[in-house]
Amino acid sequence: MAELHVGDAAPDFAVPGVITKPEVQRIEVKLSDYRGRKNVVLAFHPFAFTAT
């Protein structure tokens, strides 16, 4: 894996996601789905929504 620096374009990746309205749907979200169309902010919340 190449080292990233400030200002570098992020490599493409996919993460699992959940849409909850109007019904629950599990989806895969890819960075390439948004590249050039929207700004993307990725935030991690370890243990969010868990009983720990």
C-alpha positions as a printed NumPy array, in Angstrom:
array([[  0.   ,   0.   ,   0.   ],
       [  1.384,   3.403,  -0.967],
       [  1.835,   6.089,   1.637],
       [ -0.685,   8.955,   1.435],
       [  0.146,  12.603,   1.995],
       [ -2.029,  15.655,   2.637],
       [ -3.658,  16.639,  -0.639],
       [ -3.376,  13.181,  -2.247],
       [ -6.478,  11.686,  -3.798],
       [ -7.865,   8.858,  -1.687],
       [ -7.732,   5.381,  -3.194],
       [-11.069,   3.803,  -4.033],
       [-12.615,   1.694,  -1.277],
       [-15.98 ,   0.171,  -0.352],
       [-17.681,  -0.023,   3.051],
       [-20.907,  -1.654,   4.199],
       [-23.738,   0.747,   4.972],
       [-27.325,   0.752,   6.16 ],
       [-30.25 ,   2.888,   5.006],
       [-33.   ,   2.922,   7.632],
       [-35.871,   4.763,   5.966],
       [-38.406,   3.921,   4.692],
       [-37.2  ,   0.373,   5.413],
       [-33.855,  -1.121,   6.448],
       [-31.56 ,  -1.84 ,   3.505],
       [-27.955,  -3.031,   3.631],
       [-25.823,  -1.504,   0.889],
       [-22.205,  -1.208,  -0.2  ],
       [-20.952,   2.356,  -0.553],
       [-17.937,   3.006,  -2.793],
       [-15.874,   6.177,  -2.86 ],
       [-15.895,   6.008,  -6.656],
       [-19.706,   6.458,  -6.552],
       [-19.107,  10.038,  -5.341],
       [-15.754,  10.97 ,  -6.905],
       [-16.09 ,  14.218,  -8.857],
       [-19.736,  14.721,  -7.808],
       [-19.732,  15.288,  -4.037],
       [-17.338,  15.99 ,  -1.19 ],
       [-16.898,  13.02 ,   1.136],
       [-16.064,  13.056,   4.846],
       [-15.233,   9.717,   6.423],
       [-15.637,   9.495,  10.203],
       [-14.995,   6.499,  12.433],
       [-16.951,   5.942,  15.64 ],
       [-15.462,   2.863,  17.33 ],
       [-18.014,   1.026,  19.44 ],
       [-20.807,   3.427,  18.487],
       [-24.231,   1.873,  18.91 ],
       [-22.833,  -1.142,  20.776],
       [-23.421,  -2.367,  24.291],
       [-19.725,  -2.041,  25.233]])
